[in-house]
Amino acid sequence: MKLLEEKVLQEGIAVNENILKVDSFINHQIDPVLMKAIGEDFADHFKDCGITKVVTIESSGIAPAFSTALAMQAPLLILKKSPSKVLNENMYQTIVTSYTKGASYELTLASHLISEHDHVLIIDDFLANGEAATGAIRLIRKAHATVAGIGILIEKSFQPGRAKLEEQGFSIYSQVRIAKLDKDVIELMP
Ligand code: 5GP
């Protein structure tokens, strides 16, 4: 997606060979006009997939997932992170290891908000090792719902997330694909 590619190149900050900061338009401050265009682009890409719900992980996924859900006229489900394991029979729960924080968290989904009739689109800001998306998929499967596709704003294509998810047969659409990062260097895929 041209608009997001330009924004990443202009305002993204490559901290090192692994981490890209996008605090000025996604993670700390949000560019609402860009978010609207991001949502419309995902909605257009996945328009024929029979999606019943958009699913994201709090908190950075919420803005793009909301604009996607609005463009698709579908409900948005937010998977919540909780620091400790609170056992609750009305919740689906799974443990995810955070890429940026290195720590694990419990991802939760209230069981009454999803059913086996749901065909969901997962939206997240970054794809790195695929842990967050894999955790989301585990929860969706616990509910016997199905995954229509995975929409990512920024994929770090030099990390293993895409390959891991594609091996399992998932359809991934990334609006920006990064080939290489280094301090102050951002190279997009050709
Ligand atoms: P994964 O689970 O695919 O390993 O990592 C994806 C999650 O980690 C995303 O939800 C995102 O919040 C965070 N993340 C991974 N890489 C980056 C990065 O380079 N920059 C930022 N800001 N977040 C990242």
Boltz pocket constraint, residues with backbone or C-beta under 6 A from the ligand:
constraints:
  - pocket:
      binder: B
      contacts: [[A, 18], [A, 19], [A, 20], [A, 21], [A, 22], [A, 27], [A, 57], [A, 60], [A, 97], [A, 98], [A, 99], [A, 100], [A, 124], [A, 125], [A, 126], [A, 127], [A, 128], [A, 129], [A, 130], [A, 131], [A, 132], [A, 133], [A, 161]]
      max_distance: 6.0
